[in-house]
């Protein structure tokens, strides 16, 4: 049985799903492309939370001003 991976991007305030990509593997290029598309449409976020799956080990990335 092949494992699957999912990239889910949720806007915390509204709980709106901004992206949902599923595949057997997700490259950094795929993640960057999806995030770039969201930023182009919605603007750059101040903070990104990430979670790496079953361990539920979340952490925060502060994007901050450029």
C-alpha positions as CSV (number, residue, x, y, z in Angstrom):
1,X,0.0,0.0,0.0
2,X,1.4,3.4,-1.0
3,X,1.3,6.3,1.5
4,X,-0.3,9.5,0.6
5,X,0.6,13.0,1.5
6,X,-1.6,16.1,1.8
7,X,-0.9,19.8,1.8
8,X,-3.8,21.6,3.5
9,X,-3.7,25.4,3.8
10,X,-6.3,26.8,6.2
11,X,-7.0,30.4,7.1
12,X,-7.2,30.3,10.9
13,X,-9.6,33.2,11.3
14,X,-12.3,32.1,8.9
15,X,-11.4,28.3,8.7
16,X,-11.4,28.7,4.9
17,X,-9.5,26.0,3.0
18,X,-7.1,28.0,0.7
19,X,-5.4,24.9,-0.8
20,X,-5.7,21.1,-0.7
21,X,-3.2,19.1,-2.6
22,X,-2.9,15.3,-2.3
23,X,-0.3,13.0,-3.9
24,X,2.0,10.1,-3.0
25,X,4.8,12.7,-2.6
26,X,4.9,16.5,-2.2
27,X,8.1,18.2,-3.2
28,X,9.3,21.5,-1.8
29,X,8.7,23.0,-5.3
30,X,5.0,21.9,-5.1
31,X,4.6,23.5,-1.7
32,X,6.3,26.7,-2.8
33,X,4.1,26.9,-5.9
34,X,0.9,26.5,-3.9
35,X,2.0,29.1,-1.3
36,X,3.1,31.5,-4.1
37,X,-0.4,31.2,-5.7
38,X,-2.1,31.9,-2.4
39,X,0.1,34.9,-1.7
40,X,-0.5,36.3,-5.2
41,X,-4.3,36.0,-4.6
42,X,-4.6,36.8,-0.8
43,X,-1.4,38.6,0.1
44,X,1.4,37.5,2.4
45,X,0.5,36.1,5.8
46,X,2.0,37.4,9.0
47,X,2.4,33.9,10.5
48,X,2.4,30.3,9.2
49,X,1.6,27.3,11.5
50,X,2.8,24.0,10.3
51,X,2.0,20.4,11.4
52,X,3.9,17.3,10.2
53,X,1.2,14.7,10.5
54,X,0.4,12.0,13.0
55,X,2.8,13.3,15.7
56,X,0.8,16.6,15.8
57,X,4.0,18.5,16.3
58,X,3.0,22.0,15.3
59,X,5.3,25.0,15.2
60,X,5.0,28.6,14.1
61,X,7.0,30.4,11.5
62,X,6.9,34.2,11.7
63,X,7.0,35.7,8.3
64,X,7.4,39.3,9.4
65,X,8.0,42.4,7.3
66,X,10.2,42.3,4.2
